């Protein structure tokens, strides 16, 4: 439904988007994820026609919207856009805002659409209110159904939940995804929040420095990251140098399977905090660490570990364990590594062997 071919956008000497190619199937919800300044919003704006690409092509349902020869103006692209600040027109009521993008023919043939959309987001009673009279969550829902009102084939969302309270965010995110899925539209949503992308997306496109690093389902990106950047983007990781020895990669936290590196190759092992297991020390041989501190964090506890209990300058590692833990500062624990939560990358290229 949406196809980007070698899209490039520059601002002077700054190449904000570099040779970005991407295909999104009809009805699919794809999250464009990445750190601040990596080019997510610029990509969205180029698709909407609000930024002029200096190379590449944008197509929707086989129709070219922009390439070297032509540029279709934004209102003629059939795209709905939900901006970060919702951008509701302050002088129009909620109902007028929603009807704004509909054509005269749509309004005539589908007179009940505005009311039906308001009912879908439980806001019928607010039809004649002005945007300043709405809460943040109501503004977000009004902006969402305004984007859907003209029946676009593609909807673009730019950080649609970032201006909302944390307490509202999870509920609205779930409702938004359900409404978009019910509408059957194709969605590209920008976010810098990995959890939001993991929960909402059918597929994630992870960007860095204007280019795509990895594309895949949420579980594929989480379980099989292509490099250290991707692994660490989904949460802090423990990083230790490794030594390749046959079928194993040995580290000071223990050994993990060698995914295919040559003996002697410099590698780094990344282990998620959930991938470190702790058992009583001193009973069997193996890597042992000292517990420096234990922090209860609600559903889980974080145990801070070091090779030397009394040396604050030493490297620290973190284990995240479910619930309350019985470990106490000062004790020695034996470390285990969950193979599914550890990744080996070449130190030079920060890329895996396979
Ligand atoms: P954020 O998550 O912080 O919104 P982003 O990934 O959406 O970041 P963009 O807003 O697309 O990033 O910006 C990509 C790069 O292009 C940045 O270096 C930014 O400073 C630059 N940039 C964006 N818009 C312009 C502009 N109009 N003029 C000059 N440089 C720009």
Boltz pocket constraint, residues with backbone or C-beta under 6 A from the ligand:
constraints:
  - pocket:
      binder: B
      contacts: [[A, 11], [A, 14], [A, 16], [A, 34], [A, 35], [A, 36], [A, 37], [A, 38], [A, 39], [A, 40], [A, 41], [A, 42], [A, 43], [A, 192]]
      max_distance: 6.0
